[in-house]
Amino acid sequence: MKLLKTIIVLLVVLAASSHTLEHKYYISNTQIEYVEEKASVQIISRIFIDDFENVLKERYDEDLTFDGEDDLIDLYIKRYLGEKLRININGESKQLLFIGREVEMGIVKCYLEIENVASIDTFEVVNQTLFDLFSEQQNIIKLDINSKKKSFVLTKQNDKAVLNFN
């Protein structure tokens, strides 16, 4: 019983301290799904909180922290993702609507949407998130469009993915 308690305490300490340790890989994950019944493209982008905070500090406000004023952080996130995550549907650039965010275990989950999408024949996504901070950054894109699932790993040298449904 004492050994079990020791192991649990050790695991809790390691989990808590690993959140503050610098990680050695730079990756984000963006899920994009077309919901035909709602005529919308729904997007969830997951980014390590420390990396995201650092890029927002560098670009907009050196005193920024995710513990700070929510409206200001949301404004910076909306601005940054609007510049770094771009989507063209059927050859037309689409505006991303920032829905909100939540922080979960060292990850910022950003919720975005593109409204009024009647159909998708071609889909292009450019994701340059954190490329301005880390040259080794990789952005994983998982698409679920027109019942077709596809994944891409975007890098600074190859930051675009295209799907054709014709």
C-alpha positions as YAML, in Angstrom:
chain: A
units: angstrom
residues:
- id: 1
  name: MET
  ca: [0.00, 0.00, 0.00]
- id: 2
  name: LYS
  ca: [2.84, 2.37, 0.90]
- id: 3
  name: LEU
  ca: [4.55, 1.58, -2.42]
- id: 4
  name: LEU
  ca: [1.35, 2.36, -4.31]
- id: 5
  name: LYS
  ca: [1.02, 5.75, -2.55]
- id: 6
  name: THR
  ca: [4.65, 6.55, -3.36]
- id: 7
  name: ILE
  ca: [4.15, 5.69, -7.03]
- id: 8
  name: ILE
  ca: [0.99, 7.84, -7.22]
- id: 9
  name: VAL
  ca: [2.74, 10.81, -5.60]
- id: 10
  name: LEU
  ca: [5.70, 10.40, -7.96]
- id: 11
  name: LEU
  ca: [3.39, 10.29, -11.00]
- id: 12
  name: VAL
  ca: [1.54, 13.42, -9.87]
- id: 13
  name: VAL
  ca: [4.81, 15.29, -9.31]
- id: 14
  name: LEU
  ca: [6.16, 14.21, -12.71]
- id: 15
  name: ALA
  ca: [2.93, 15.20, -14.46]
- id: 16
  name: ALA
  ca: [2.90, 18.61, -12.77]
- id: 17
  name: SER
  ca: [6.55, 19.30, -13.49]
- id: 18
  name: SER
  ca: [6.38, 18.10, -17.09]
- id: 19
  name: HIS
  ca: [3.90, 20.89, -17.82]
- id: 20
  name: THR
  ca: [6.60, 23.45, -17.06]
- id: 21
  name: LEU
  ca: [9.45, 21.65, -18.80]
- id: 22
  name: GLU
  ca: [10.35, 22.74, -22.31]
- id: 23
  name: HIS
  ca: [9.34, 20.15, -24.84]
- id: 24
  name: LYS
  ca: [11.70, 19.13, -27.62]
- id: 25
  name: TYR
  ca: [9.17, 18.94, -30.44]
- id: 26
  name: TYR
  ca: [7.03, 21.63, -31.98]
- id: 27
  name: ILE
  ca: [3.68, 20.48, -33.27]
- id: 28
  name: SER
  ca: [0.10, 21.61, -33.56]
- id: 29
  name: ASN
  ca: [-2.99, 19.64, -34.51]
- id: 30
  name: THR
  ca: [-5.90, 21.10, -36.46]
- id: 31
  name: GLN
  ca: [-9.09, 19.16, -37.13]
- id: 32
  name: ILE
  ca: [-11.31, 20.44, -39.92]
- id: 33
  name: GLU
  ca: [-14.73, 18.94, -40.54]
- id: 34
  name: TYR
  ca: [-17.43, 19.90, -43.03]
- id: 35
  name: VAL
  ca: [-20.88, 19.55, -41.45]
- id: 36
  name: GLU
  ca: [-23.16, 19.57, -44.48]
- id: 37
  name: GLU
  ca: [-26.42, 19.74, -42.45]
- id: 38
  name: LYS
  ca: [-25.23, 22.98, -40.84]
- id: 39
  name: ALA
  ca: [-23.54, 24.28, -44.02]
- id: 40
  name: SER
  ca: [-20.42, 24.98, -41.99]
- id: 41
  name: VAL
  ca: [-16.79, 24.01, -41.68]
- id: 42
  name: GLN
  ca: [-15.87, 23.47, -38.04]
- id: 43
  name: ILE
  ca: [-12.26, 23.79, -36.93]
- id: 44
  name: ILE
  ca: [-10.46, 22.88, -33.72]
- id: 45
  name: SER
  ca: [-6.80, 23.88, -33.53]
- id: 46
  name: ARG
  ca: [-4.67, 22.55, -30.65]
- id: 47
  name: ILE
  ca: [-1.45, 24.38, -29.80]
- id: 48
  name: PHE
  ca: [0.95, 24.01, -26.86]
- id: 49
  name: ILE
  ca: [0.16, 26.86, -24.47]
- id: 50
  name: ASP
  ca: [3.77, 27.89, -23.85]
- id: 51
  name: ASP
  ca: [4.58, 28.13, -27.56]
- id: 52
  name: PHE
  ca: [1.35, 30.00, -28.31]
- id: 53
  name: GLU
  ca: [1.91, 32.40, -25.44]
- id: 54
  name: ASN
  ca: [5.48, 33.06, -26.61]
- id: 55
  name: VAL
  ca: [4.48, 33.86, -30.19]
- id: 56
  name: LEU
  ca: [1.67, 36.17, -29.03]
- id: 57
  name: LYS
  ca: [4.09, 37.93, -26.67]
- id: 58
  name: GLU
  ca: [6.62, 38.37, -29.45]
- id: 59
  name: ARG
  ca: [4.07, 39.71, -31.94]
- id: 60
  name: TYR
  ca: [1.64, 41.74, -29.83]
- id: 61
  name: ASP
  ca: [2.31, 42.21, -26.11]
- id: 62
  name: GLU
  ca: [5.40, 41.10, -24.17]
- id: 63
  name: ASP
  ca: [3.44, 41.13, -20.88]
- id: 64
  name: LEU
  ca: [0.71, 38.79, -22.14]
- id: 65
  name: THR
  ca: [-0.10, 35.61, -20.24]
- id: 66
  name: PHE
  ca: [-2.98, 33.19, -20.66]
- id: 67
  name: ASP
  ca: [-3.87, 33.99, -17.05]
- id: 68
  name: GLY
  ca: [-4.58, 37.60, -18.07]
- id: 69
  name: GLU
  ca: [-7.52, 39.48, -19.55]
- id: 70
  name: ASP
  ca: [-9.59, 37.08, -21.66]
- id: 71
  name: ASP
  ca: [-10.88, 39.60, -24.22]
- id: 72
  name: LEU
  ca: [-7.37, 40.81, -25.06]
- id: 73
  name: ILE
  ca: [-6.01, 37.27, -25.42]
- id: 74
  name: ASP
  ca: [-8.98, 36.31, -27.63]
- id: 75
  name: LEU
  ca: [-8.33, 39.38, -29.80]
- id: 76
  name: TYR
  ca: [-4.68, 38.38, -30.27]
- id: 77
  name: ILE
  ca: [-5.57, 34.74, -30.96]
- id: 78
  name: LYS
  ca: [-8.18, 35.78, -33.53]
- id: 79
  name: ARG
  ca: [-5.71, 38.14, -35.22]
- id: 80
  name: TYR
  ca: [-2.85, 35.62, -35.22]
- id: 81
  name: LEU
  ca: [-4.87, 32.66, -36.48]
- id: 82
  name: GLY
  ca: [-6.51, 34.92, -39.07]
- id: 83
  name: GLU
  ca: [-3.04, 35.61, -40.49]
- id: 84
  name: LYS
  ca: [-1.57, 32.11, -40.13]
- id: 85
  name: LEU
  ca: [-4.50, 29.77, -40.87]
- id: 86
  name: ARG
  ca: [-6.10, 30.42, -44.25]
- id: 87
  name: ILE
  ca: [-8.74, 28.40, -46.06]
- id: 88
  name: ASN
  ca: [-9.99, 28.57, -49.65]
- id: 89
  name: ILE
  ca: [-13.15, 26.72, -50.59]
- id: 90
  name: ASN
  ca: [-13.99, 26.31, -54.28]
- id: 91
  name: GLY
  ca: [-11.23, 28.80, -55.09]
- id: 92
  name: GLU
  ca: [-12.60, 31.49, -52.77]
- id: 93
  name: SER
  ca: [-10.84, 32.75, -49.63]
- id: 94
  name: LYS
  ca: [-13.03, 32.22, -46.55]
- id: 95
  name: GLN
  ca: [-13.24, 34.24, -43.35]
- id: 96
  name: LEU
  ca: [-12.66, 32.30, -40.13]
- id: 97
  name: LEU
  ca: [-15.08, 33.05, -37.32]
- id: 98
  name: PHE
  ca: [-13.36, 32.73, -33.92]
- id: 99
  name: ILE
  ca: [-15.80, 30.97, -31.58]
- id: 100
  name: GLY
  ca: [-13.61, 30.69, -28.48]
- id: 101
  name: ARG
  ca: [-10.88, 28.78, -26.72]
- id: 102
  name: GLU
  ca: [-10.19, 26.60, -23.75]
- id: 103
  name: VAL
  ca: [-7.02, 25.44, -22.04]
- id: 104
  name: GLU
  ca: [-6.65, 21.79, -21.19]
- id: 105
  name: MET
  ca: [-3.50, 20.13, -19.83]
- id: 106
  name: GLY
  ca: [-1.02, 22.58, -21.39]
- id: 107
  name: ILE
  ca: [-2.87, 22.79, -24.72]
- id: 108
  name: VAL
  ca: [-4.92, 25.72, -26.04]
- id: 109
  name: LYS
  ca: [-7.91, 24.50, -28.04]
- id: 110
  name: CYS
  ca: [-9.15, 27.19, -30.44]
- id: 111
  name: TYR
  ca: [-12.60, 26.81, -31.98]
- id: 112
  name: LEU
  ca: [-13.25, 28.39, -35.38]
- id: 113
  name: GLU
  ca: [-15.96, 28.11, -38.00]
- id: 114
  name: ILE
  ca: [-16.69, 29.01, -41.61]
- id: 115
  name: GLU
  ca: [-20.40, 29.58, -42.12]
- id: 116
  name: ASN
  ca: [-22.67, 29.33, -45.18]
- id: 117
  name: VAL
  ca: [-20.76, 26.63, -47.06]
- id: 118
  name: ALA
  ca: [-23.31, 25.02, -49.39]
- id: 119
  name: SER
  ca: [-20.90, 22.54, -50.97]
- id: 120
  name: ILE
  ca: [-17.19, 21.82, -51.32]
- id: 121
  name: ASP
  ca: [-15.58, 20.90, -54.64]
- id: 122
  name: THR
  ca: [-12.04, 22.05, -53.77]
- id: 123
  name: PHE
  ca: [-10.54, 22.70, -50.36]
- id: 124
  name: GLU
  ca: [-7.19, 24.36, -49.68]
- id: 125
  name: VAL
  ca: [-5.71, 25.01, -46.26]
- id: 126
  name: VAL
  ca: [-2.52, 26.93, -45.42]
- id: 127
  name: ASN
  ca: [-1.32, 26.61, -41.83]
- id: 128
  name: GLN
  ca: [1.74, 28.67, -40.88]
- id: 129
  name: THR
  ca: [1.05, 28.61, -37.15]
- id: 130
  name: LEU
  ca: [4.25, 29.08, -35.11]
- id: 131
  name: PHE
  ca: [6.52, 28.96, -38.20]
- id: 132
  name: ASP
  ca: [7.65, 32.48, -37.24]
- id: 133
  name: LEU
  ca: [8.88, 31.12, -33.90]
- id: 134
  name: PHE
  ca: [10.15, 27.60, -34.69]
- id: 135
  name: SER
  ca: [11.63, 26.54, -38.02]
- id: 136
  name: GLU
  ca: [11.10, 22.87, -37.08]
- id: 137
  name: GLN
  ca: [7.37, 23.41, -36.32]
- id: 138
  name: GLN
  ca: [5.00, 20.83, -37.84]
- id: 139
  name: ASN
  ca: [1.27, 21.42, -38.18]
- id: 140
  name: ILE
  ca: [-0.85, 18.31, -38.52]
- id: 141
  name: ILE
  ca: [-4.09, 18.83, -40.45]
- id: 142
  name: LYS
  ca: [-6.87, 16.24, -40.22]
- id: 143
  name: LEU
  ca: [-9.67, 16.80, -42.73]
- id: 144
  name: ASP
  ca: [-13.10, 15.19, -42.81]
- id: 145
  name: ILE
  ca: [-14.85, 16.63, -45.87]
- id: 146
  name: ASN
  ca: [-17.58, 15.05, -48.01]
- id: 147
  name: SER
  ca: [-17.06, 11.75, -46.15]
- id: 148
  name: LYS
  ca: [-13.41, 11.76, -47.20]
- id: 149
  name: LYS
  ca: [-10.79, 11.70, -44.43]
- id: 150
  name: LYS
  ca: [-7.29, 12.88, -45.13]
- id: 151
  name: SER
  ca: [-4.31, 13.93, -43.00]
- id: 152
  name: PHE
  ca: [-1.37, 16.17, -43.86]
- id: 153
  name: VAL
  ca: [1.77, 17.28, -42.04]
- id: 154
  name: LEU
  ca: [2.58, 20.86, -42.99]
- id: 155
  name: THR
  ca: [6.05, 22.33, -42.51]
- id: 156
  name: LYS
  ca: [7.62, 25.71, -43.13]
- id: 157
  name: GLN
  ca: [8.79, 24.45, -46.54]
- id: 158
  name: ASN
  ca: [5.40, 22.91, -47.42]
- id: 159
  name: ASP
  ca: [2.61, 24.84, -45.68]
- id: 160
  name: LYS
  ca: [-0.36, 24.04, -47.94]
- id: 161
  name: ALA
  ca: [-2.72, 21.09, -48.43]
- id: 162
  name: VAL
  ca: [-5.25, 20.79, -51.28]
- id: 163
  name: LEU
  ca: [-8.13, 18.39, -51.80]
- id: 164
  name: ASN
  ca: [-10.21, 18.12, -55.01]
- id: 165
  name: PHE
  ca: [-13.58, 16.40, -54.99]
- id: 166
  name: ASN
  ca: [-14.29, 16.53, -58.77]
...
